[in-house]
Amino acid sequence: MYKNLAATFVAACAFSLAPSGAFSQSKDAVKAEPLKIGFVYVAPLSDAGWVHQHDEGRKAVEAALGKQVQTSFVENVAEGPDAERVIRDLARQGNKLIFTPSFGYMEPTLKVAQEFPDVKFESVTGYKTAPNVAVSNARYYEGRYLAGIAAGRMTQTNLAGYVAGFPIPEVLQGINAFTLGLRSVNPKAEVKVVWLGEWFNPPRERDAAMTLFNQNVDVIAFHTGSTAVMAAAQERGKMAVAYHSDMRKIAPDAQIIAVTHEWGAYYTARAKAVLAGTWKSAGVWGGVKEGMIRVGDFGSKTPKTVQAEVLQRQKDIAAGKLHPFHAIAAVLDNEGHEVIAKGQTLSDDKILNMNWLVAGVQGKLSR
């Protein structure tokens, strides 16, 4: 569900959300049956996390468009043959717009799209398009950098932890941006990573967090599918960065900040385009500026000065004044090789193909 857009996606990364009144409808469209929209979820729907945020996007579509739409979802659908079956069933049931937010859904989506040329498909985190398949993803690394600033200000041991699924570019972007944010305010701080080799396994996620806490980590981030890391931090009295959504219900004392994914505006704009007959296949890679990534939901223990600093940096990113992968001084990987020259900013192509760990990250890539 979290895998990265491939390099071929870069050329399509032009994001635009139309204002709420941008799509007009004819009288016939108003009288027509509601637009049926289907969503496929890769894990069970819960109170927080990746699936939760996409379901919030579904609810936003309903709130914005009311009786013009009728939405439904299927949860806990494994990537692969199960996904293809579910996507095909949704098309057969009359859904004319189908959102498939998981990287492993990309190929099944493309296959079903060939069979239903009159249905529009949105492959979220995919990178292959077709006449009736659009792709979208978010610049998660922008939020990671901002969370790193908060972690760098608050750590007492100068050692942060990171529980991660796989060393794919999207995950490496997050780890590196988090580390760069951390060390921008605390040059002595380092990041220790535990690789799981899977996205969703709450017991193993918890064990990994506990292992890091036992190694002097006092603030932790993660790129996995459950809230287990947050719960572990709460249990041990440590600090944690929530991912995907606000997780203060799970870790009211541990959460210092949340990196939140916001899909409602994008999903609503795409539904409006179908209703108006203006939908086109496109590629979107939006971040803080476009409202797809947000940091906030600070915990009660996060100092007001830290909150203000992070929020100001968020404004700087939105205004184009700050880029997580711009090198004020030369940036080295953790093996001593220069990866960003002084004064340079990484191109989207290089970000999308990231295959290194920045200086300050302990350990090597798990291949």
N, C-alpha and C positions, 0 to 999 in steps of 0.2 A: 504493500500500500504506500510505501514511502520512497520507492525507488526513483531515481533521478531521470529527468528529461535527457535524451541523448543529444549529441552535438548538432545533429541535423535539425533539431527543434529551434536552434537559435534564431534562424532567419525569420521564423514565424512569431517571435516573441514581441508583439506589439499589442499592448493592452489598452482597452478603451471600454469604459462603462458608460452607457447612455443614461441621461437623467430620466427620472421617473416618467416624465411626460413625453419622452422622445418618440414613442411608438404609438401611432394612431391606429384605430381599428374601424373597419366599416360597420354599418348597421348589421350586415349579414353575419359578420364575425361575432358581434355581441349576441346575436340570437342563436349562434351555433352551439353545439355541445361543448362542454368544458374541454380544454386541452388536458389530456391524460399524460401525466409525467411519472416515470418510474425511477426509482433509486435502488442501487445494489450496494449492500454494505458488506465489507470483508470480515467483520467481527460482530459480536453481539452488541446491540445498542445498550449503552450504559449512561451514567450521569456525567461522564467526562471522557475526553480522549478524541481520537481521530474520527471515529464513527459519529460520536456525539456532535462534533462540530459540523459535519455534513448534514446531519439531521436538523440541526439548527438552521442550516441553509434551506433545507426543504420547507421548514416551518415559515421561514421568511418569505418564500415564494407564495405560500398560502395566504399569509397576512397581507402581502402587497396586492395580490391579484384576485383574491376571494373566489367567487363563483366562476371565474373565467378558467380556473384550473381545478384539476382533481389529481392529487398526488397519492402515491403508494410506495412502499419500500419492502425489500426482502433483506433480512439481516443474516449475518454469519454465513456468508457464501464463500466457499473456498475458491482460490484462484485456480483456473484450469477448466476442466470439463464441466464442473458444477456451475461455474460462472457463465459459460456459454449457454447451458441449458436454461438458467434463470433469465438471462438477457433475452433469449429467444422467446421464452414464455411471456415476458413483459411486452415484447413487440406484438406477439399474437393476440394479447389481451387488449390491444388498441392504444397502447401508449405511443404517442407521437414524438416524445422527447424522453430520452433515457440517459441518466447520469450514472457513470461507472467509476467511482473514485477509488481506484487501486491500480497500481502499475501492472500487476498480473492480470488485470481485466482487459488490457489493451488489445491483445491478439484476439480473444473471444469477441470483443466488441467489434473489431474490424470484420471478422468472419460473419457475424450476425448482420452487420450493416449492409453487406453485399446482398443478403437475402431480403432486406426490407429497405429499399432505396427511398421510400417515402417517409421513413422515420429518421429523426435527427438524434445523433448520439454525441455525448460529451465525455470524452476519455480523460479523466482527471488524474494527472501525473503520467499520462502516456505521452508519446511523442510522434506517433504516426497518425497522419490525417487521411481522410478520404472525402469525397464530395459531401457526404452526410455524416462525417465524423470530425469533430473539433477536439482540440487538446488544450489543457490548462494546467498550470501549477503555480506555486507561490515561492517567493524568495525567502524561504524560511531562515536562511542564514542571517538576514538583517535582524530578525528578532533575537537570534542566538548571540549576536555581537552585543546587543543591548543588555541581554541577560548576563553576559559575561562581565559587563561593567558593574552591575549590582553585586555579582558574586565576588569580584575583585575588591570591592569596597568593604565587604562584610566578612570575608574569610579571616580567621584568626590563625590558622595553621599554614596558610599559603599553599594549600593543596586541595584542589577541587576534583571531584570524581565525575565520570561520564559512563553510563551504561548504554551500549549501542548494539544494534542488531547486526548489520553487515557493513563492511567498509566500502560501500558504493559512494559515488561522488556526492550525492545529496547529504549523506551522513557525514562525510569528510568536510563538506562545506560548513556544516553546523559545528562540528568539533573545532575546526580551525577558526571560525568566526568567534565562537565562544572564547577560545583561548586568546585571540587577539584583543577582544574586548576586555577580558580579565587583566591581561598584562599591560593594557593601555593605561590602567590606573594603579596597577600593582605589579611592577616588573618582576618581582621575586616569585610570584605565584606560578604554579604549574598544574597540569591536568593529567590525571591518571585514568586511562580508558580500560573498560572490560568489554570484550566482544562476546556476544551470545551466540551468533550464528543462527538466530531466528528472531522474528519480530514480536511474537506474542507468546509468552510463557511466564505468567505471574510468579510462580514459585522461584524460577531461575532468576527473574529480574530482581526479586527481593534478595535472594542469596548474593547476587552480584553487588547490590547496594551495601549489604551488610559487610561483605569482604572489603569494600572500599572504606567504609567507616572504620573498620578494624586497622586500616593502614593510615590513619590520621587524617583522612578526608573529613572536612566539616561542612562542605556545601557540594551538592550533587545535581547533575543534569542527566537527561536520558533521551534516547531516541528508540523507544520501544512502544508497544501497543497498549499496555495496561497502566493502572495507577499504582502498581506495586512498589515502585521506587519511592513515590511520595509517601506511601504508608510506612515504608521502612524508615524514612527520615523522621517522620512523626514519632515513630516508636523509639528511635534512638536519640531524640532530641537534637537532631541535626537540621541543617538548612537545605532547601531544595528549590529547583527551578521547575515549575510546571510546564508541560508541553502539550500542544494542541488546544487546551482549554484551561480555564480556571479550575484548580483542584483544591481550593481551600476547604471544601466539605470533607475531603479525605485527609488533608494535612493542614489543619487550621493554624498550627503553631510553626510548622516547618516551612511552608511556602513563603518565599521572599519576593517572588515575581512570577508571572506567567507569560509565556509566548503563545499567543492565541491566533488561530487560523479563522478567518472570517470569509465565509462563502456565500452569504445571503445576497449581497448586491450582485455578484456575478451570476448566480443561479437565476435571480429574478430578471436580470437583463436578457439572459439567453431565452428564458421562457417568453418574455415580451417580444423578442425577435421572432420566435416561432408564431406567436399569435398574429403578428403584423405581417408575416410573410417575408421578413427581411433577414432571416437567419442565414448565415454563411459559415462554412468551415473556416476556422481560424486557429491561431496559436496564441496563447496568453501566458505570460510569466510576470505576475504582478507581486508587489511587495507592500512596504509601508505606505508609499506614496499613493498607491491605488486602494488602500484600505483592506488588503487581503491578509496582511500581517500586522499584529498589534501587540505591544507589551503593556503591562499594567497589572491590575488585580494584585497589588502589593500586599504582603502580609503585614500584620500589626507590628512585627519586629523590624521591618525595613525602615530605616531612618528617613525622615522627610527630606533631608539633604540628598540622600541617595535617590529617592524617588524623583526629585526635581531634576537631578543630573541626567538620569535615564530618560525622562520625558523630553528634556531639551535635546538630547542626542537623537531621540526618535524624530523630533521636528527637523533636525539637521539632515537626517537621512531622507525624509520626505521632500525637503527642499533641494536635495542634490548637493548639499554641502559636505556630507560625510558618506564615505563608501567603506564598508568593512574590509575590503581587499584593496585599498589604496595604501601604498607604502610611503610613509613620511621618511622613513629610513629603510634600507634594503631589508626585505623579509626573507628569512632562511627557513628551510624545513628542519626537522629535528635530527637530520643527518648532516647538517652544515651546508647544504646546497642552496644557492640563491634561487628563490621561486618567484619573487616579485622585486624588480629593480627599484631603486630609490626614485621616488617621484612618479612611479607608474601605477596604473590601476588595472587589475586583471580584467580581461575581456569576458563577455558572457560565455564564449566558446571555451575558454580555459577554466572558468568556474564550473561549467557543466561537465567538464572532463577531469575534475580535480582528482589527483591520485597520490597525494602526499599529506603528511602530518606536519604542522607548523612547529617551529621551535617552541618549547614549553610544554609539549605533549610528551609524556613518558611512554616508551615502548615503540613497537613497530606495527605496521599494518598486518592485519590477519587476513591472509589471502585464501 
